Amino acid sequence: MKSSIASISIFVIMVLSMIFSVHYLKIIDSKLIYSSDQIEKSLESNSFDKAGDFLKQFKIDWNKYSNKMTLFTNNNEIDDINLELSRLSQYIKFKNKEESLASISSIRSIVKSISDMERLSVQNIF
C-alpha cells in the first residue's frame, strides 16, 4: 500500500511539474514574441534607434529567461538564439534593414519552436 501511495504521489508531482513548465514557457514565449514584434515594427518604419532600444530590452529579458529555459529545452535552440541576437545587433548597428528583418524572423521562429516542442501533445509524446 505504501508503494502505491508513493508511486501515485511521484506521478502527480511529475504531471504538475510538466504543467508548470509548459505554462512557464508560454509566458516566456509571449513576452519574447511581443518584444520581437516591437523590434520588427521599428525596423519596418526604418527606426533603427528604436529597434536598438527594443533589442537591448529583448537581450535583458533573454538573459533573464534563457538560463531557466535550459531546464526545459534543448541547448541548441538557446545557442541559435544567442547567435542570431549577435547578428541582429550588428545588422541594426549598420542599418541593414533586410538582414535585420530576416534575423528577427529567425529569432521569433526559434522561440515559437521551443514552445511548440515542449507543449503537451500526442505528437510530442511519440
N, C-alpha and C positions, 0 to 999 in steps of 0.2 A: 504494500500500500504506500509506503514511504517513497519507493522508487517511482511510482506512478505520479505522485504529487510533485516530486522533483522534476520529472520529465515534463509534465504539463506546465509547471512554473517556468522552466527554461524555454519551452516553446512559446509561451505567452510573452516572455521578455524579448525573445528574438523577433516575434511579429511586431511588437510595439517599437522595437529599435528600427526595424525596416520602415515602418510607417513614419517614424520621426525623421529618418534620414531622407526619405523621399520628399516629405513636406519641407524640410530644411533646404534641400536642393531646389525646390520650386521657388522658394523665397529668394534665394541667391540668384537663380536664373532670371527671375522677373526684374530684380534690381540691375543686373548686368545688362540685360536686354534693353531696359529703359535708358541706361547710360549710353549704350552703343547707338541707340536711336537718336539721342541728342547729338552725339558726335557726327552721325551721318547727316542730320538736318543742317548742322553748321557747315559741313563740307559742301553740301549741295548748294548752299547760299554763298559759297566762297568766303565764309568767315573762319579763316584759319586760326585766328587768335582765340576765338570762342571754342573752336574744335580742340585746340591745345589745352584750354582750361578744362573742358569736359574730359579730355583724355587724362589729365592729371588726376581728376576726381575718380575716373574709372580705375586708374592704376592704384589709387589709395584703397578703393573698395576691393579690387582684385587681390592686392597683397593681404588684406584682412581676411578674405574668404578662401583664397587658394590653399592655404595651409590646412584648413578644415576640410576642403573638398578632396584632398588626397586620401582621406579616410574612406571616402565613398566611391572613388572613381579611379580609373587608370591614370598613372602619372604622365603618359604620353600626351594626353589632351592638355594637361596643365602646361607641359613644356611647349606644346604647339601654340597655346595662347600667349605665353611669355615671349616666344619668338615673334609672333605677329604684332604684339604690342611694341616691341623694339622697332620693327619695320614701320609700323604706323607712326610712331613718334618722329621718325626721320622723314617720312613722306609728308607729314604735316609741317615739319620744320622747313622743308624745302618747297612747300606749297604745291605738291604734286597731287592734284585732285583725283585723278583716275586711280592711281595706285592706292591712295588713302581710302577711297570708297571700296576698292576690292579688298583691302586689308581688314577694314571694319566689318565687311560682309563675312569674311572668313572667321573672324573672331566670334561674330554672332552665331554663325553656323556651328562652330565647335561648342560653344556654350549650350546651344539647343541640343546638340547630340549628346552631351554629358547628361543632361536632364532626361533625354529620351532613353538612354541606355540604362539608367538607374530606376526608371519608372517600373512599378509593379504591373507586369502584363504577362500573358501566356507566352508571347514571343520572346521575352527576356528570360523566362524560366527554362525553356528548352533550347 
